[in-house]
């Protein structure tokens, strides 16, 4: 009990809140686990948001990010031109961070996304709303990556992927039977920049 109390006191003395605006660039695509006839390429996308973080010690932090994230993919249309899909999400990303070094942290966490809008376009055309309820309204995913610090400025490199099926499309075989493993998942590599505004000094 004494040890636990001392540990709690040590965490309390160090405890520090910070809030960080973040923005960055990502490469996004869709992965389908029944994909012998799908050719989805990575598409450049943008994300921006705000992250709050609570530091228990110099090594361990927990955080919660709320951000707008564009996802989607590129592929070839029936006429041979480039067809591009864009899925706009509002994401909540709880995270856990461990810093083995002062300049680097390892981050892990789930993500919950709310689909706000879906658009597509042929090369050279404007974005257009697609017909039908193509994609699900919610997405459950996961995130893993690294953060590199320079004082309160940091660079965030993460890999993000859906854990739940994001599409309402039913995949069928040549006989018209529904393929049970025909599911679609978002996948992206993200590079972001953020700045921690400290709300309580160490």
N, C-alpha and C positions, 0 to 999 in steps of 0.2 A: 504493500500500500504506500509506503514511504517512497519507494522507487517510482511508482506510477505518479504520485503527487509531484515529485521533483521533475519528472518528464513533462507532465502537463504544464507546470510552472515555466519550464524552459521554453516550451512551445508558445506559451502565452506571452512571455517576454519578447520573443522574436516575432510573434504574429504580425502579419503585414498584409494589408489589402492593396491591390493595384487594379487599375482599369486601363485597357489598351485599345485604341482604335486600330483596326487591321484592314489591309487591302492587299490584293495580289492577283496573280495570273495563274490559270490552271490549264491543263490539257485533259479533256474529258472525252469519254467514249461510252458505249454500251457493250456489255458482254452477255451473250446468250448461251446457255448451256446445251442448246440444241442448235448448233451454228454452222452446219456444213455448207449452207447456202447464203450465209450472212457475211458481209464484208464491211464492217463498221470501222471507221478510222477515227483517230483523235482529232478533236476540234478545239481551237483556243477559246477560253472562256475567262470571265472575271468574277471576283468575289470581294465583298467588303462587309465589315461588321464591327462589333465591339466585344471585347473579352474582359471579364472580371476574373481575378485570381486571388486566392488566399494562400499565403506561405506559412506552413507550419514550422519550417526550419530552413536552413540554407540549402537543403537537399530535396525536400518534399513540398509539393504544391498541388492544390486542386483548383480547377477553374471551370467557368461556364462561358461559352461563346454563343453569341446570337448574330447570325449573318445572312445576307443575301448571297446566294450562290447560283450561278448559271451552269447548267450541265448540258449534256446532249452528245451528238456525234455527227460525223459526215459519212456519206455513202454515195453510191452511184444510183441515179434514178433510172427509170425504164428507158429513157431516151439517151442514156449514156452520160448525162450531165451530172454535176455534183449536187446532191441533195443534202441539206443540212437541217438538223433538228436541234431546238434549244428548249430546255426545260428549266424554268425559273423556280427555285426553292427558297423558302425561309427556313434556315436550319438552326436548331439548338444543339450545341456540342459540349457536353460535360467532358472534362478531361482530368487526367492524373499525370503529373510531371515529376520525374526524378532527374536530378542534376548530378551526374558523376563528376563533372568538372564545372568550374565557375562560368565558363564560356559556352557550355552546351547542356541541353536538357533533352531527355527522352519523353515523348508525350504519347499517351494512349487514351482512347475513350470511344464511347458510342456516339451516334448522331441520330437525330430525329428531324426529318424534313417534311415540310408542308408544301405541296405543289401549288404554286400561285398561277402559273401560266405555261402554256405549251405553244410553240411556234415552229414553222418550218419554212424553207425557201429553196428554190432552185438557184444555181449560180447566177449572180447578176440581178436577181429579183429582190423584192422587198419581203420582209417577214410576214407570214400569213398564219392565221389560226387554222389548225387542222379540223377536219370533220370528225365527229364522234368522240366518245370518252375513251381515248387511247391509253392513257396512263392513270395509275392509281393516285389518289389524293395525298397519301402519306408514304413515307419511306423510312425504313429503319436501316441504319448503316453502322460502320465502324471506321475509326481513324487511327493511324499510327505514323509517327514521324520524329523529326529532330528540330530543336530550336537552337539557334546560334546567337549569343548575346554580345553586344558591345555596350556596356553600361546598361541603360534602360531601353536601348534600341535592340530589336531582335529580328532575325530572319527565320521564317518558319517553313520547313519543307515536310509535306505530309503526303501519305497515300490514303485515299478515301474510297470506300467501296460499299455498295448496297449489300445488306444481308437479306432483305426481303424482296420479293418479286415486285417490280415497279410497273408492269404493264397489264392491261386488261385484255390484250390480244390472246386468242387461243391458237396455239400452234398445232397443226395437224399433219399427219403423214399423207402418203399418196392415196390412201384409201379413205381419207377424211376423218380418221380417228384422232381424237385429242391426244397430244403427246404430254404425258404427265410431267416430264422434266423440262418442258419448254418454258423457261423463265428468263426474264431480262433483268440486268443489274447495271446501275450506274457505276462507273469507275473513273477516278481522276487522280492526277498528280498535281499538287498545288504548291506554289511558291509565294509566300506572303511576307509583308513587312509590317511591323507593329512597333508601338512605343508605349512603355509602361509608365503611367502616371501614378506615383506612389501616394496612397491615401493615409498611410500611417508609417512613420519612420521606424526602422529596426531599433 
